[in-house]
Amino acid sequence: MLAETVCSAVSAAGLGIAAITAYRRRFLAATRVAAYSLVPVGLVMTGVVQWVSGIVFKPSVWIGFGLLGAAWLLFMATRAVERRGGGTRKERKAAAAARREAVAPEASAPSLGAGRAPAQPAARPQGKPAANEDFSDIEAILKKHGI
């Protein structure tokens, strides 16, 4: 009963503001204010206000909303754990086995950590020049062309 009275008062005040706005020759704004002020009375007449006030003032409804929130939090927590890799033991073992079976084990050797020493380069044959000696020819060509 109180909610219906408040909605009626809000609508009456809105219609009064619309009348003042129309008196100032702002008809478009006055029409918009009148439309907004008729919404609360329409909600009262359709029974929406009574339905909403019944929901708001019942403790069992709030307990239901709390349970829905708890279910949502549990659902999101399980998704977060799944994303971090906390699946079943079989899934974790399969993932560990897949990591061990690398296609090129030597290629991933530097990423294994600081505990391992890097692989030593192979000894250079006597007839081949070092890599930086090969680049000296390229540097000379680039200097010749002014690059």
Summary of the structure (lengths in Angstrom):
residues: 147
radius of gyration: 38.6
end to end distance: 89.0
largest distance: 103.6
contacts: 275
relative contact order: 0.05
helix: 72%
strand: 0%
